[in-house]
Amino acid sequence: MSFPDSLTERFPFLDQLAEPWQPMPRVALAAWIFFYAFFLWSLVSHGMFPGLMDGVFVPIHEGGHLVFRFFGEFISVAGGTFLQLFAPFALAMYFMFKRQTQGVAFCLFFMFDQFLPTATYMADARRLELPLLTVGDAEYVIHDWEYLFGKLGVLQYDTRIAAMVRAAGWIGMIGVCVWLVWRGLNDVATVKAEHPDEAAAQARFGAKN
């Protein structure tokens, strides 16, 4: 990835994006493919593993409400979901500048994964059946998406919006997996082209194992 000289002169940190990606061992690629395939299968089969990962993001979501509470009620309510999605995105950008494929893929995958519980929360905006958590006064609990959709005048479209968010989550997760495979295979091709002796050694090592 390259940028115009005028842009990189103004923002020198963009030069890092022109650096090559750190190579990813084929063993690591295979392990990550297995991990993501297992996670996607668990999502489809309603396994416990995705629920455990969702639990990691609950404090981040609730923390978002606290971080943005000084900007008014609407921003505070929206801040929960914003931080829930922004935190893994920001980490993905960090790894992108470090040119670490595995870190970028992991963070973006779970950013898109969080679209699914967000969609579930959105679809509940009118039903109000989900149990709610709060870090403040237990007597004053706001259903995020009933409030937000109500303020925006789209409460009647809650399930339609939720369906689109859910679809975006699945597309994003699968897209990240495809990118990871492409990036990993590209690393192998680059090593073979630039370091044929090293590639041959890796192939012999792989054959022995």
C-alpha positions in Angstrom: 0.0 0.0 0.0 1.4 3.4 -1.0 0.3 6.9 -0.5 1.1 10.2 -2.3 4.3 11.9 -1.1 2.3 15.0 -0.1 0.2 12.8 2.3 3.1 10.9 3.8 5.0 14.2 4.4 2.1 15.5 6.4 1.4 12.1 8.1 4.8 10.3 8.3 3.3 7.3 10.2 1.6 6.3 7.0 5.0 5.2 5.7 4.6 2.1 7.9 1.8 0.8 5.7 4.2 0.6 2.8 6.3 -1.9 4.7 5.9 -5.6 3.9 3.8 -7.8 6.2 5.6 -10.0 8.7 5.6 -13.5 7.3 3.2 -16.0 8.8 4.4 -19.6 9.3 2.2 -22.2 7.6 1.7 -24.0 10.9 0.3 -20.8 12.4 -1.9 -20.3 9.3 -3.3 -23.9 9.7 -3.9 -23.4 13.4 -5.8 -20.1 12.9 -7.9 -21.6 10.1 -8.9 -24.4 12.4 -9.6 -21.9 15.3 -11.9 -19.7 13.1 -13.6 -22.6 11.5 -14.4 -24.1 15.0 -15.6 -20.7 16.2 -18.0 -20.3 13.2 -19.2 -23.8 13.6 -19.9 -23.0 17.3 -21.9 -20.0 16.3 -24.0 -22.0 13.9 -24.5 -24.8 16.4 -25.1 -22.4 19.3 -22.1 -23.7 21.3 -20.8 -22.2 24.5 -17.5 -20.8 23.2 -19.0 -17.7 21.4 -20.9 -16.9 24.5 -17.7 -16.9 26.6 -16.1 -14.5 24.1 -19.2 -12.2 24.3 -18.6 -12.1 28.0 -15.2 -10.5 27.4 -16.9 -7.6 25.7 -19.6 -6.9 28.3 -17.3 -4.8 30.5 -16.1 -2.9 27.4 -19.7 -2.2 26.5 -20.6 -1.0 30.0 -17.4 1.0 30.2 -18.4 2.8 27.0 -21.5 4.1 28.8 -19.3 5.5 31.6 -16.6 7.0 29.3 -19.2 8.9 27.2 -21.6 9.9 30.0 -20.2 13.4 30.1 -21.4 14.0 26.5 -25.1 13.7 27.2 -27.6 10.8 27.5 -27.8 9.9 23.8 -24.0 9.7 23.4 -23.7 7.8 26.6 -26.2 5.2 25.5 -24.6 4.9 22.1 -21.2 4.8 23.6 -21.6 1.3 24.9 -21.9 -0.3 21.5 -19.4 2.2 20.0 -16.6 1.2 22.4 -17.6 -2.5 22.1 -16.8 -2.3 18.3 -14.2 0.4 18.4 -11.9 -1.4 20.9 -11.1 -4.4 18.6 -11.0 -2.1 15.5 -8.4 0.2 17.2 -6.3 -2.9 18.1 -6.6 -4.1 14.5 -5.2 -0.8 13.3 -2.4 -1.1 15.7 -1.4 -4.5 14.4 -1.9 -3.2 10.8 0.8 -0.6 11.4 3.0 -3.3 13.0 2.3 -5.4 9.8 1.2 -8.3 11.9 -1.4 -10.3 9.9 -2.5 -12.6 12.7 -3.2 -9.7 15.1 -5.2 -7.8 12.4 -7.3 -10.9 11.6 -8.0 -11.8 15.2 -9.2 -8.3 16.2 -11.3 -7.7 13.1 -12.8 -11.1 13.3 -14.0 -10.5 16.8 -15.1 -7.0 15.9 -17.4 -8.4 13.3 -18.4 -11.2 15.8 -19.7 -8.5 18.1 -22.2 -7.5 15.4 -24.2 -10.6 16.2 -25.0 -9.9 19.9 -25.5 -6.3 18.9 -28.1 -7.4 16.3 -29.8 -9.6 19.0 -30.0 -6.5 21.3 -31.4 -4.4 18.4 -34.0 -7.0 17.6 -35.2 -6.8 21.2 -35.9 -3.1 21.0 -39.7 -3.5 21.0 -40.0 -6.9 22.6 -37.9 -5.9 25.7 -37.4 -9.5 26.7 -33.6 -9.6 27.2 -32.2 -9.2 30.7 -30.3 -5.9 31.1 -27.1 -5.1 32.8 -26.2 -1.7 34.3 -23.2 -0.2 36.1 -25.2 2.5 37.7 -28.5 2.8 39.5 -30.3 -0.5 39.2 -33.6 1.3 39.3 -32.7 3.3 36.2 -31.9 0.9 33.4 -32.1 1.9 29.7 -32.6 -0.6 26.9 -29.9 0.9 24.6 -31.6 0.2 21.3 -35.2 0.9 22.4 -33.8 4.3 23.4 -31.6 4.9 20.4 -34.1 3.7 17.8 -36.9 5.7 19.5 -34.8 8.9 19.5 -34.0 8.3 15.8 -37.6 7.5 14.9 -36.8 4.0 13.5 -38.1 1.8 16.3 -40.5 0.0 14.0 -37.6 -1.1 11.9 -35.7 -2.7 14.7 -35.7 -6.3 13.4 -34.9 -5.2 9.8 -31.9 -3.2 11.0 -30.9 -6.1 13.2 -31.0 -8.5 10.3 -28.7 -6.3 8.2 -26.3 -5.9 11.1 -26.2 -9.7 11.6 -25.6 -10.3 7.9 -22.8 -7.7 8.0 -21.2 -9.5 10.9 -21.2 -12.9 9.1 -19.9 -11.4 5.9 -17.2 -9.6 7.9 -16.1 -12.7 9.8 -16.0 -14.8 6.6 -14.2 -12.0 4.7 -11.5 -11.8 7.4 -10.9 -15.6 7.2 -10.6 -15.3 3.4 -8.2 -12.4 3.7 -6.1 -14.4 6.3 -5.8 -17.4 4.0 -4.9 -15.2 1.1 -2.4 -13.3 3.1 -0.9 -16.5 4.4 -0.6 -18.1 1.0 0.9 -14.9 -0.4 3.5 -15.1 2.3 4.4 -18.7 1.3 4.6 -17.6 -2.4 6.8 -14.6 -1.5 9.2 -16.8 0.6 9.5 -19.3 -2.3 10.3 -16.5 -4.8 12.7 -14.5 -2.6 14.3 -17.3 -0.5 14.1 -20.6 -2.4 16.7 -22.3 -0.1 14.6 -21.4 3.0 11.4 -22.5 1.3 13.0 -25.9 0.5 14.2 -26.3 4.0 10.7 -25.5 5.4 9.2 -28.0 2.9 11.7 -30.8 4.1 10.9 -29.9 7.7 7.2 -30.1 7.0 7.6 -33.5 5.3 9.5 -34.9 8.3 6.7 -33.8 10.6 
